[in-house]
């Protein structure tokens, strides 16, 4: 529901103000300026930002004025009205208090829930994209069960006729018991997905390169993943799942599946739609991949995408968020050795209570955990921009540079300087 903040009502501390307030509310309701709008709330470990951006884009192209609160800021339709990591209580209120918004799309992050709660009531759709151990040890979260307990709050704040859209993960099945409308999505048609279908429920999976939609025990192929540019034509498993979640959320608002698929076929995973998430950029003789990945699942996903593109060489530029546990930071170094030919270890600008070089040393330990990796192929360059410039200068034909970036705004000028030097068009975010 829209909050009363929309109408700039004064505080209440006198009888006159109370009467003014009551009269104003009555006027707004009678003139239909206070009304419910559908809310789509999205949480999860990975995929939240990508999914809300995709939902927002699809809704806009279907003709809705969508309000988006996400990691990249707050948008009303095409217009960005606020910068920042806007994924909490006050960001949700900002969207809901805008009288132009017809559908609210809210990225609902762990930190915001812990600090202040959800900032909305009764979502039409609650989406849970994925679950993993990221954030354990932070904010009183000591186990994956703690993370699930916090994030599944969005299942409780659902409209009586609303829908839960959830990734098919055994860790989440207990949280779904007794829920009225549950839609599962995942790549595989495994036992839990088959059981869900046999009970007449709704869901999606992939078979023979097609997304298969089921409901009331009926199976329907709806899209060839090779025709979806947002999934990099079928090689990004995470974006296939994000597309599924998007379809099942949007169909609750706009019940024409064909139109939704047609719109998704026009959307690319580029800087204009999904900045910093699986962006693959042609740099002439080599390719650059930009991704905000900061945990093991996102590293593995991005590296698998790159491997599918048959690179001659992979050079990874990696860093880690300092507020993660040592073992998770160290693990990133090891993962990079399994996929990369060369590694550059960088530092974060925001060290998050660690000393300079501390996270880099932990990553190096992870690299050294793989005794088969040639340690001479590793460099440590603390500044992200310097590391990227160094890589691009030395890049070879057919090479893929994979930059797990912290700050896209710092990186884009470096990329543009290189593109300008070879006569290619600059990037715009």
Buried (B, 14 or more C-beta within 10 A) or exposed (E): EBBBEBBEBEEEEEEEEEEBBEEBBEEBEEEEEBEEBBBBBBBBBBBBBBBBBBBBBBBBBBEBBBBBBBBBBBBBBEEEBBEEBBBBBEBBBBBBBBEEBBBBBBBBBBBBBBEEEBBBEBBBBBBBBBBBBBBBBBBEBEEBEBBBEBBBBBBEBBBEEBBBBBBBBEEBBEBBEEBEBBBBBBBEBEEBBEEBBEEEBBBBBBEEEBBBBBBEEEEEEBBBBEBBBBBBBBBBBBBBBBBBBBBBBBBBBBEEBEBBBEBBEEBBBBBEBBBBBBBBBEBEEBBBBBBBBBBBBBBBBBBBBBEEBEBEBBBBBBBBBBBBBBEBBBBBBBBBBEBBBBBBBBBBEEBEEBEEBBBBBBBBBBBBEBEEBEEEBBBBBBEBBEBBBBBBEEBEEEBBBBBBBBBBEBBBEBBBEBBEEEEBEEBEB
